Amino acid sequence: MALFSGRFRDPRSTEYDFISLIIVRCPGCEKAARVVLAPDDSDPGSRTLFRPRRLVCRGCGLSRQWSGRSVSLPRGTAEPATDPYFGMPLWLQTETRHGWLWAYNLEHLDLIRRFVQASLRERAPWYDTGQKMTLVGRLPAWIRRAKNRDEILRAVSRIHTTLTAT
């Protein structure tokens, strides 16, 4: 087992900090597509979660618009994750023997990698910001366990390879 040194300090990120760009599997051509904020958003002051989105695929030219009010965030790791807007499978995910490891985009994947890789993991006191559960605090126990570190890092590497291969 490789020993990893380093310190990770919780940046107090939440799941909502990573939903401005979501990489999904295109329903038309099965290549990587993106769910992004719609450029013609008329209400930039609204909450990021409910702002209009667009599904765009560079492979086949598919473009879909979402302006609904129903959002379905992924729950748990027992099954493959989908994006909250169009319900498309996430591109950055892989199955491990413990469950599914997934990320919305490369920044999200990098946060998970840095957390898992660190031998010292520091969480900020919740009373500093009033925010008790950050993204790191909500990670499943099997990802947080040091004994699964090598397996999780291999899974993160596999996920990253799928994006660079396309």
N, C-alpha and C positions, 0 to 999 in steps of 0.2 A: 504494500500500500504506500503510495507516494504521500509524503508530508508536504502540505501547502502552508506557507507562512503568509502572513498579511492580516490586515485589520479591515473590517467592514463596519462602517457606520451607517446606520439606517438613514437614508435621505428623506424619510417621511413621505415617500411616494405612495400613491394609491392607484388602484386599477384605472381610475378615471384619468390619470396623468398620461396614460399610454393609448387612449382610444382615438386620438386625432389621426392616427395612421394605423390601419389594421391590414395585415397581409393574409389573404384568403386564397382558397382554391377556386379558380374560375369555373362556373357551371357550364360554360360553353366549350372551352378548350383544355380544361384541367391543368392549366399553367397558373403561375402566381399572379394574382390580381390584387388591387388595393382598394380599401374602403377609406375614403378621405372626406374631409369637410367639403361641402358643396361651395364652389366659389361665389355663387350668387346668393349667399346667405343674407337675408334682409334684416335679421335681428342678431347682430354680433354680440349683444349683451346677454343673450339667453345662456342658460347652462350648457356647457360643452356636451354633456351627455345627450341632450335632446335637439341639438342643432342638426339641420338637414345634412345628409351624407350622400355620397356618390360612389358606386361600385364601378371601377374602371379596370379594364384588362388591356394591356398593350399587345398581347398575343393575338387576340381575335377581334379586338375593337369593341367588345361588349361594354355598355354603359347603362347603369340603372340608377334611378334616383330614389332616395328614401326621405320622406318628410313626415313620417308617422309619429306617434307618441308612445308606442309600445317598444320597450327595449328588454331583451332577454340576456342578462349576463350569465356567463358560464358558471355552473355550480359543481364543485367537486372535481375529482380526477378519475372517476370510475368509467367515464366514456369520453370519446373525442369531443373537443370543444368547438363551438361555432361562434361566429362573430355576432354581436348583440343586435345588429340592424337587419341584415339580410338572411341570417341563419346559414351562411356558407361555412364549410369547414375551414378552420384555421390552417394556414400553410406551415407555420412553425410549431409543429407538435409531433411527438413520437410516443409510442407506448413503451413503458418499462414494466418490470415484473410487479411493481407496486401500484401503478396507475399511469395515467396520461400526464406527460409533462408538456406544457404549452406556453406560448407567449404571443402577444399581439404583434410585436414588431421587434427589430434588432435591439433597440434600447431596453425593452422589457426583458429580452433574453439575456442581455449583458448584465442587467441588475441581478437576475437569478444566478448567473454564472459567478459573479463577484461575491455574492452572498454564500453560495455553496463552497467556493474555493477558499474562503477565509477561515483561518483557524481561530480568530478572535472576532466575534460578532457582537457589536454594540448596538443597543437600541436606545433611542432618545427617550427621556422620561415623557410620558403621555401628558403630563400637566404643563409642559412647555407650550404646547399648541392646542391642547384640548382634544387632540386626535389620538384615540387609544389604539386603533387597529390600522396599521399601515399595511402595504402590500406584503412586506417581509413578515409581519406578524400574522398574516393570514395564510402563509404558505403551509401546505400539509406537513404533518409531522415527519413523513418519510423523506421529504426533501430536506428538512432541517437536520436530520440525524447525521452525525459525522460518519457513521459506519457505511452510509450510502453515498458518500462524497464522490468516490471514483465512478460509480455507476451513473450518478446524475451528471457529472462532468462529461462522461462519454455520450450520454443522451443529448446534452447541450451541443456537443460537437457534431453529432449526427444531424441535429436540427439545422445548425448553421451550414453544414455541407449541402443540405437540400436546397437552400436558397442560392448558394453560389454556383450550384450545378445547373441552374436554369438560366 
